[in-house]
Amino acid sequence: MGVPPAMGNAAASTEMPKPEKGNIFSKFFKAFNAMDTTYISPNRYNWAFMLQNTNSFETYALHSRELGQKLSFSPKPAVKIGPYLGWRWIFLGYTFEVSSLGKGHESRKTELELSLYSAMLGCDLIYRRTGDDFRLRKAKGLGEAAKDVEGENCHGINVKVTGINAYYIFNHKRFSYPAAFAQSTVQRKSCGSWKAGFSYTRHELDFNYDALPHALTQNPGHELSQDFRIDKLKYDDYSISCGYAYNWVFKRNWLLCVSLAPAIGYKRTRSNVLPIETEDEEETPFWSSFFTLDNFNFDVTGRIGLVWNNTKYFGGLSLILHNYNYRHNRLSVNNTFGTLNFYVGLNFHKRKAYR
């Protein structure tokens, strides 16, 4: 195998390295993090310390397609700040909500969005429990009286989202997601890559029609659609995505990353959309509506990252945005949420190979 005939077996045994045995995990790890160093500078340090400000936001919109009415809700944005300590590509930290300081009460909101980035693969873990502090942001198709209550508190809505999103980076040797969103490498030359992935999310919506402002439920001449008289909505979302990301190195140590990944999602309803007065919550048979076009919708995940990183110190911002769409009979639901992060940090304790 590659040995010239004149060399013989003895030469082959002394001059060619023996094939490595039993190191399948080592080979996989090397391939997992392989990179072209003309495009990407690897991380030279073992540890990193970072301060981060996290701002989360969300909108939830219900649309009655029959009457053209639309109700949009969103909770108060959550502003958090805290320290992080990282070992290579793993960051652990604690943040506290700034808006709750000095108020003597704890927020019922739980928002966890953990994104893991490697050269070849990426993964988003989502766990959101938004509490009941939603406000009515916009009422469409309900006359002028409805506009007077826009901005009022609406405690009748509660949203839960749990899911995982995994994807593969095709040009991972030259394009680095960690450079834009994990600060563990540095992109030296502009480059892009296609990406493909799969995601699963479970959505749960509790909605109390009677908790809506009276200007909506008792509005002569603009009756609120019965499509909004729902009690609970649960559905599973299975989707396949394909998108593109580009790292633009517009100046030394500076990077701007833009990524967009549209997805086709199949939504399986786990319980009926029910009128409030109905107590029967039998599960909708899987086979009964599998081929209905309403079960297939477009979702999208977008990312933007702006980073300055000279391998020792770094700072920047990142935005991760998720959008999900769902249709059931005459009711359409749109859920958009995301996080905007601002951070500064430093790397320390060089690896032996770079000392």
N, C-alpha and C positions, 0 to 999 in steps of 0.2 A: 504493500500500500504506500506508494510514493517513494519506495527505496530503489535507487538505480541498481540494475543487475550486477554491476561490477563490485558493489559494496559488500555483498554477502550478508549472512545472518549475524555474524559477530559485530560488524560495523553498525548494523541496525540496532543492536541491543545496547551499544555503548553511546552512540551519537544521537539517537532519537529518544525523547522523553517517553517514559512509560505512560500508557493511558491511565488516567485517574479512575479509581474505583470507589464505589460506595459514596459518591458525593453528588448525587442527583439533586439534593436540596441546594447545595452550593451553586451548582450550574444554573438552577432555576432562579435563585436569588440574583445572580449576576445578570442573567437575561432580563429579569424583572426590572432592574435598575440600570440597564445598559444605556449609554449616552455617547453622542459624538461631542467630544470636548471642544471642537471648533465652534460649536453652536451653544453648548451649555457648560458652565463651570460647576463642578460638583461642590457639595457642601464640605467645607474644610474643618468644621467644628463639631464637637459632640453635643454641646449645650447651647440653649438660647433662652433669653429672658425678654418678655414683651409685655407692654401695657396696651390694652385694647378697649375701645369704646364701641359697643354694639347697639345698633338701633334696629328694632324689628317693627314691621308694619304688616297690615293685612286688610283686604277688602273682601266682602262677601256680597254677591248680587243675586237676587231672585227675579226671574223675568217670566211673566205670564204671556205666552206667545199669542194666545187668543185675543186678549184685550190690549196688548201692547203696553202693559203696566210693568214697572220695574222698581224694585226696592233695593237700595245699596246700603250696606252696613260696614262699619269698621270700628275696631276697638281703639282706645288711646294708644299711640305708639309707645313702645317700651324702650327706655334709654338705660343702658347698663354700662358699667365700667369695672375693670378688674385686671389683676396681674395673671400672667401665664408663664409657666416654666416648661421648656421643651427639651427632649432628648432626641437628637437627629430629626426624624419626621413626626414624632409624637409630641403633641402639646396638651398639657393639662392646666386648668386654671379655674378661677372662681370669679364670677361677676355678681354685682348687686345692683338692684334697680334704683336709679337715682331718684325717680319721681316718688318713691315710697319712703324716702328718708325723712324722719321727723314727724311722720303722720300716725305712728303708733299702730299700724295694721299691716298685715302681709297681703301681698297680691295673690289672688287665686289663679293667676296666669302662670303657665309653665310652657316655656318655649325652648326646645333643644334642637339645634340643627348642627350636626357634626359632619364635617366634610373631611375625608381622607384622600390625600393625593400622593400617588407614586408616579414614576415615569411612564409605566404601561397602563395602569388601571386607576380608576377613581371611584369613590363611593360616597353617597350622601345618606345619612341617617336622620330621619325626621320624626320628632315627637312634639306635638303642639296641643296644648289644652288652653284655650283662649279665655276661659272664665266667662262672665256674663256682663262685661262692661262695654258692650257694643253701643255705638251711636248710629242713629239714622242719618246717613250722609246725603242721600238723594232719593226723592220720590218722583217718578216719571209717570205721566199719564193719569194723574189724580187731581188735576186742577190746582188753582192758586192756594187753596186752604192747606194742601199738603206741604207746600213749600215753607209755610210758617213754622212747621215742626221739624224741619231739617236741622240737624245738629243736636236734637234732644236725645237723652239717654234711652236705650231700649234694652232692658234686661231680659227680654224673652228669647234671646238667641244664644246658643252655646255650641262651639265648634271643636271637634277633635279630629286631628289628622296624625296618622302613624304610617311610616313607610320607609322604603329603602330604594335607592337609585344607584345602579352600578353601570360603568361604561368602560370601554376599551379605547385607548389612544393608538391610532395606527402608526403615525410618524413619531413615536415616542422617543426615538434616539436623538431627534433634532428639535422637537417641540417639548417644552417643559411646562406642565400645569403647576408643579410645585414652585417654580420660579415666580408665578403670578399670584398664587394663593396660599402657599405654605412657607415662602421665603427660605427654603432649604437648598435651592440652587439659584444660579444666575443665568438668564438667557443672554447670550453675547451677540447673536445674529438673529435677525427677524426670521420667523418661520411659522407655518401653520400646519394644521393636521385635521383630518376627518376623524370623527368619533362615532361609535355606535354603542347602544346600551339597552338595558331592560330595567323597568322599575315596577314596584308594587306599592300601592298606597291604599289605606283604608280611611274613608271619610265618614264622619258621623255629624249630623246636624240635628240639634234639638231646637224646635221653633214654637214659641207660644204666641199664637195669633192674637189672643186677648191682651197681651202685654204691649201691643202696638199703640201708638198715640191715638186718641179718639178722633183726631182730625183725619185719620186714615180709615178706621173701621166704621165711623159714623159720618160719612161724607156724602150728603144728598147730591145727586147728579153725577157723582163719580164713585160708584160702588166699587169697593175693593174686590178684585177677582177671588172667586172661591178656590182658585189654584193655590193661593197662599195659605189656605187652611190646612196646613200640614202639622203633624205632631212630631214625627221623627223620620229622618232620612238616613239610611246607611247604604253605602255601596263600596265595592272593591274595584280598584282601578289597576288593570294590567296593561302596560304599554311598552312599545318598542320605539326607540328613538334613533335618529341619525342626524348628525349636525357637524358643524365646523367651528374650529377655534383658531385664533391667530394671535401670536405674540409679536408686537411691533417694538423693536428696540430703536427708539427715536433719538436717543442720546446715550453716551456711556453710562452704565449703571441704572438707566431708566428703562422701564418696560410698561407698555399698555397692552392688556389682553382683552379681547372681546370674543365671547363664545355664545353660540345659539344652537340649541338642540330641540327641534320640533319632534313631537312624538304622536303616534296613533295609539289611542288607548281604548281598551274594551272595558266598559263599566258594567259590573254585575251587581244588580240591586239585591241587598241582603234582607231587606224588609220593605213592605209596601209603603208608599207615600200615602198617609192616612189622614182623613178628616179628624179633627180633634175629638169629636163626639164618638168616633169608632174605637173600640177597644181591641178588636181582632187584629193581630199583627202577624198573620201567617206569612211565612217566607215565600217569596215569588219563585216558582219553579225555574230552575236554570234553563231547561230546554224550551220553555214556552216562548221566550223572546230573544233567543240567542242571535237569530238572523235579522233582528230589527236594526235598521240603520241608526236609530237613536242611541243604541248601545255603543256606537263607535264615535269617538270625538277626538279633537286635536288638543293636545297639551303642549306646553313648551317650558323649557328651563333656560334661563339666560344668566350669563356671568360677565362682570366687568372688573378688571383689576388694574390698578395703577401703583407701581412699586418703584422705589429707589433702594438699591441694595449694592453696597460695595464689598460684600462678603463678610464684613465685620459688623457694620451697622445697617439697619434697614428701617423703612417706614413707608406707609402708603394707605390705600383704601381698597376695599373690595365690596362688590354688590352681587348677591345671589338672589335670583328671582324665580319663583315657581308659579305657573298658571295652570289651573285645571278647569275643565268644562264638562258639564253633565246635563243630560236631557232626560226627562221622565214625563211621558204623555205631553201635556201642554206647558209643563214647567221646565225652565232652564235655570241652571245654577252655575255661577262662575266664582271660583275661589282663587285669589291671587295673594301671595304672601312672600316676604323676603327679608333679608337682613343686610344692613349697610354697616361695615366695620371700618374704623380708623385705628391705626396701630403704629407704634414705634418700638424698636427693640434692638438688641445686640446679641451677637454670637460670642461664645467664649469656650476655652479649653479645646485647643486644636487637636485634631486627630494625629496619630503618630506619623502617618504618611506625609503630612504637610508641615511638620515641625522643622 
